[in-house]
């Protein structure tokens, strides 16, 4: 035992959780990066630990199998390495790949879809932006939040073997501030597993065609939706359940992390006009199977088998489920009897949930159009088409097209509510289109309330209702709804982002920062979160911290206003004006509301109201923030402000 190795030799070190892959030619530059990962408390495996430099061994296989993150260092040499590519492929296929670029090299073919952290200009210390991105991504893979310790004094380049294998974790919990939540725990919103809590894991696609995954995912979602209708069951949301698609954890640990008593798992094999579905219900406490069955049907019977599975699961849990023996009851609320329409809807939903770009959004729209053309009464397709139209209007449309798109979204949602008067997503879609599209806060309340009444277990409906309540100043209702949504979907970063936005609107800025940090821990690449944190720091008067967050923000619609406001506050008018000009050049009239925020903070009140009036004229959905946006506080007492609130039916 040496001075640098205080661990007794008869103590088994904790298993490595980060697998570090690199080219041997890059080792001298890789070692400092490995050291930074270990300084942050993550036990790391790298091939320098192998006796005699043996590259391929059982040790390598074991380390890859148990890794929670595979960090790959791409360089001009490593992109040519078959070893590095093989290890990167393992990380990619398990969904735990964290790619770095040592010299700006692009990753090889097959890895270009991942956002690479570029270390070419990095200072290689824990204060460097790119190093922090890497460490946050590693922390997220461990379902933890980064809490960097004070950097240790450098002892030279040599690392002890035992330290390299298993430094103790320093990823810890921290308090959220005035709200009193321990924000780093995944059970932040409280609650333990109830007797009838179930997570429906994504069913495996055994059809032999990867393109058929949309069908197995869609079927999983439909069964989850069926079960959610049962008020006696608590069904975990889709995002959290999908974290365990690879099944690389045992059932007991998955159930423990999701805080559920049961797991519903299965697989789908679609061959021609036939479908075979194997389903298994597992006790999360014991890991033992409680119930299982295999359903072999013609595709024409797919709707009946969804209901049959849901009923059997509920029966296995000794829960009352409504009678689904009749043909009418076997139809999912808002659903269809047409297999062709159902298939088009599933394909559209798969594209919509991917949220890739405008082309994919419009491709989704075409699929919903196809489903509705086949079955005009298909409420689920109409509701999702309404949301699809609203996304296109909000994110991609010009001011001239936006009103027409939102009007179409409203009409589509109205049709959905008429076709299925008890289908909660239809009412939520209508509330959204009326609020964000028509800018009518009052008209949106009734459909939002109806959606909330109908869907106490629908995470998406709950979260959208919560945000609406916050925007209209009903913070108790907002927190009640978002707490419920987060309990049902504890690994979904959107829940924590929404919770942070609610706290920000309520002027609880420290709490807002804590929730946004949790969302970042779950998804370090998600845009807008650094901007949310920057806004909260600005309101706390911590301008340097706010500036650092805006520098990290990839969404310029949040980053540029923050930079413009802070530069002006610091007396740097030139930088402030440059940021404003960049905002206008990049976003034009789609950033009128953000321009108003800047002018209000600059003290240029006439320009602020001119921007707000123009925003209203072009239906800028940013106006939904108007009631309690603290960045507009400087102009809040002006009578024109209250007049605008009345126009939007806030008062």
NUKEVEX-924295 format. One record per residue (C-alpha): x, y, z; residue in one letter. Coordinates in steps of 0.25 Angstrom, whole numbers, plus 5000, padded with zeros to 4 digits. Layout:
// residues N
XYZA
...
END
This chain:
// residues 651
500050005000X
500650144996X
500350285001X
499450304989X
498650174992X
498050185005X
497050075002X
497349945010X
497749825000X
496649735006X
495549835002X
494849814989X
494849944981X
493449994976X
493249944962X
493650044951X
492450124945X
493050194934X
493750124922X
494750214915X
495150184901X
496350244893X
497450214884X
498750174890X
499450284882X
498550384890X
498850334904X
499750444909X
498550544906X
497550444910X
498050424924X
497750574929X
496350554924X
496250424932X
496750494944X
495650594943X
494550494942X
495150424955X
495350554962X
493850574960X
493650444967X
493350344956X
494050214957X
494650194943X
495250074935X
496250104924X
497250004917X
498450054925X
497849964936X
498149844928X
499349764932X
500349764920X
499449854912X
498549744907X
497449814899X
496349714897X
496049624910X
495049584919X
495349704928X
494949794916X
493649724913X
493249724928X
493549874929X
492749904917X
491549814922X
491449894935X
491750034931X
490750134933X
491450224922X
492450194911X
493250324908X
493950314895X
495150404891X
495050424876X
496350474869X
497050464856X
497650334860X
496450274868X
495450294857X
496250184850X
496350094862X
495449964861X
495549954876X
495050094879X
493950074868X
493449944875X
493450004889X
492750124884X
491750034877X
491449964890X
491250104897X
490350154885X
489450024885X
489250034900X
488950184899X
490050224909X
491050274899X
491750414902X
492650454890X
493850554892X
494750604881X
496150624885X
496550704872X
495250744866X
495150614858X
493750574853X
493350434858X
493350324848X
492050284840X
490950234849X
491250324860X
490950464854X
489550474861X
490250494874X
490650634879X
492150634881X
492750704892X
493950774886X
495250784895X
496150834884X
496250974891X
495950924905X
496750964917X
496650824922X
496150874936X
494850864944X
494551004941X
494550984926X
493150994919X
493350864911X
493950784922X
492750824931X
491850784919X
492550644919X
492450634934X
490950674934X
490650564923X
491350464932X
490550504944X
489250494936X
489650354932X
489750314947X
488450384950X
489150484958X
489550634959X
490950684958X
491550744970X
492950774968X
493950764979X
495050854981X
496150824971X
497250734978X
498650784978X
499350714966X
500350604970X
500850584956X
500350504944X
500450364951X
499150304956X
499050194966X
498450064960X
497450064972X
497050204970X
496750184956X
495850064958X
494950124969X
495050264975X
493850294984X
492650364978X
492450504982X
491150524974X
490250574985X
488950624989X
488750774991X
487550864996X
486750944987X
486651064995X
485351125001X
484451024995X
485050915004X
485150804994X
486450724993X
486550744978X
487550644974X
486750524978X
485950454967X
484850444978X
484850594980X
483350604978X
483150504989X
482450374990X
482750224991X
482250114983X
480750084985X
480149954984X
479549974970X
480650054963X
481150004950X
482250034940X
481949994926X
483349974920X
483449984904X
483149854898X
484249794890X
484149784875X
484349644870X
483849664856X
485249654850X
485049794844X
485549914852X
484550004844X
483449934852X
483849994865X
482850094863X
481749984864X
482349924877X
482550064883X
481150104879X
480449974885X
481249994898X
480750144899X
479250094896X
479349994907X
479850094916X
478750184912X
477750074915X
478250054929X
478350204932X
476850204931X
476650124943X
476650214955X
477150104964X
478450094957X
479650184957X
480350174943X
481750224941X
481950324930X
482550284916X
483850364918X
484250304931X
483850164926X
484650174913X
485950194921X
485950044923X
485750004909X
487049924909X
486649844921X
488149854926X
487649854940X
486949754949X
485449764951X
485549804966X
486549914963X
485649974952X
484449964961X
485150034972X
485650144963X
484350164957X
483650154971X
482650044966X
482149914971X
482049844958X
482649844944X
481849814931X
482849764921X
482649694907X
483049674893X
482349694879X
482549604867X
481749654855X
481849564843X
480949594831X
479449604836X
479749534849X
480349594862X
480849514874X
480949594888X
481649524900X
481349604913X
481849584927X
481549654940X
482649654950X
482649684965X
483649794967X
483949754981X
484249604979X
484649614964X
483649494962X
482649474951X
481249504956X
480549474943X
480849454928X
480149414915X
480349404900X
479349464891X
479349424876X
478349504868X
478049554854X
478449704853X
476949724851X
476749684866X
477849784871X
476949874878X
476249764885X
477549704890X
478049834895X
476749844904X
476949694908X
478349714913X
477949834921X
476849764927X
477649644930X
478749734937X
477649804945X
477049664949X
478449614953X
478549734962X
477149714968X
476649844963X
475349874957X
475349904942X
474149944934X
473449834926X
474149834912X
473449704907X
472549784897X
473149834884X
472849984887X
473649974901X
474749904894X
475050024886X
476050114893X
475450254896X
475750344885X
476150224876X
475850164863X
475350024858X
476150044845X
477549974845X
478050054834X
477650184841X
478250134854X
479550094847X
479650234841X
479450304854X
480550214861X
481450254850X
481050404852X
481250394867X
482650334865X
483050454857X
482350554865X
483050504878X
484350504872X
484350664870X
485450664860X
485150784851X
484150844842X
484150734832X
483950624842X
482750714848X
482150724834X
482350574831X
481550544844X
480450644840X
480350564827X
480150434835X
479050494844X
478350544831X
478450404825X
477850344838X
476750454839X
476350434824X
476150284827X
475350314840X
474850454842X
474350414856X
475750374860X
475850474872X
477350434876X
477850464862X
477150594862X
477650634876X
479050604873X
478950674859X
478450794867X
479750794875X
480550774863X
479950894856X
480250974869X
481750934869X
481850974854X
481251104857X
482051134869X
483451084864X
483451094849X
482351184843X
482451324839X
481551434845X
480751434833X
480451284834X
480351264849X
478951314851X
478351214841X
479151094846X
478651124860X
477251144856X
477351004849X
477850954862X
476651004870X
475650944860X
476350814860X
476350804875X
474850844875X
474550734866X
475350634875X
474550674887X
473250664880X
473650524875X
474150474888X
473550564900X
474250484910X
475650484903X
476550574912X
477650594902X
476650664892X
476250764903X
477750794906X
478050814892X
476850914891X
477350984903X
478750994898X
478251044884X
477351154890X
478451204900X
479651204891X
478951224878X
477751314881X
478451374893X
477151364901X
477451324915X
476051324919X
475451234908X
476651134910X
476251104925X
474951024922X
475650914913X
476850914922X
476050884934X
475250784927X
476550714923X
477050714937X
475750654942X
475750544932X
477250504933X
477850504947X
478850394942X
479250454929X
480650524930X
480550604918X
479150664921X
479550684936X
480850764932X
480150854922X
479050884931X
480150914942X
480851014933X
479551084929X
479151104944X
480551164946X
480351264935X
479051304940X
479551324954X
478851194960X
480151144967X
479551044977X
478750974966X
480050984957X
480950914968X
479850814971X
479750764957X
481250774954X
481550694967X
480650584962X
481250584948X
482650564954X
482250454963X
481750384951X
482950414942X
484050434952X
485250424941X
484550524931X
485350654930X
484150724925X
483450704939X
484650774946X
484750884935X
483250914937X
483450914952X
484551014950X
483751104941X
482551104951X
483551144963X
484151254954X
482751304951X
482451304966X
483751384968X
484451264976X
485751284968X
486651184976X
485551074975X
485451104960X
486951084959X
486950954967X
485850894958X
486550934945X
487850874950X
487150744952X
486550744938X
487950764933X
488450644941X
487450564934X
487750624920X
489050704919X
488750734905X
487350794906X
487250944901X
486651054909X
487051004923X
488251084924X
487451204919X
486451174930X
487551174941X
488151304935X
486851374936X
486751334951X
488151374954X
487851504947X
486651534956X
487451494968X
488451604964X
489551504962X
489951554948X
491251484946X
490651344949X
489451384939X
490451424928X
491151284930X
489851214928X
489451294916X
490851264910X
490451114911X
489051124905X
488851074891X
487551134889X
487851274884X
486351324887X
486751314902X
488251334901X
488251464893X
487251544901X
487951504914X
489351554908X
488651684903X
488051714917X
489351684925X
490251764916X
489351884917X
489351874932X
490851864932X
490951994924X
491351914911X
490451974901X
491151924889X
491151784893X
489651804897X
489251854884X
490051744876X
489251644884X
487951714881X
488251724866X
488651574866X
487351544872X
486551624861X
487351564850X
487251424854X
485751424859X
485151544853X
483651564857X
483751424864X
484451494875X
483651624878X
483251584892X
484751564895X
485051694889X
484051754899X
484751684910X
486051754906X
485451894904X
484751884918X
486051844925X
486751954917X
485752054922X
485352084908X
483852074911X
483252134898X
484052024890X
483551914899X
482051954898X
482251964883X
482851824882X
481751764891X
480651834882X
481351774870X
481451634877X
479951634879X
479651674865X
480451554860X
479951454871X
481351444877X
481151324887X
482251384896X
481051474901X
480551364910X
481651404920X
481151544921X
480351524935X
481551494943X
482851514935X
483851584945X
484651634933X
483451724930X
483351784944X
483951914940X
482651944931X
481651874940X
481051994946X
480752064933X
479252064929X
479652014916X
480151884922X
478751854929X
478051884916X
478851784909X
478551684920X
477151704918X
477251684903X
477851544906X
476751514916X
477651504928X
476851604936X
END
